[in-house]
Amino acid sequence: MTGVQTCALPIYEVLQVKNTVTKLLEEGKVEEANALINKRGTEYMQAELANTFKANMNMLTQAERAIAASKMTPEAKREQLDQIRKMKIGLANATREISDKTIRLVGGS
């Protein structure tokens, strides 16, 4: 798996925890929401990081599509797409590092 793939999988789990807590609160199930936060608090805290990661990856993907559809020379396209790929990998690695540090700080899993 690439750095992007190994980072993306936990991000979606984090978002799922946040979305579940939000849904429980909307349904008035406060005790269940609190229990989930107590059990999976680390993931809940990382939701904002996950949203930022997702938004940045989406922007980079849009840039890739624009470059691919452009009238640039194949060599120029390749160079630009390689730069974006490096940015995606850097973003994934930085996000993973921040996530891991957060887990260590709060004593999560």
Sequence and secondary structure as in RCSB ss.txt:
>XXXX:A:sequence
MTGVQTCALPIYEVLQVKNTVTKLLEEGKVEEANALINKRGTEYMQAELANTFKANMNMLTQAERAIAASKMTPE
AKREQLDQIRKMKIGLANATREISDKTIRLVGGS
>XXXX:A:secstr
  HHHHHHHHHHHHHHHHHHHHHHHHTT HHHHHHHHHHHHHHHHTHHHHHHHHHHHHHHHHHHHHHHHS   HH
HHHHHHHHHHHHHHHHHHHHHHHHHHHHHHHT  
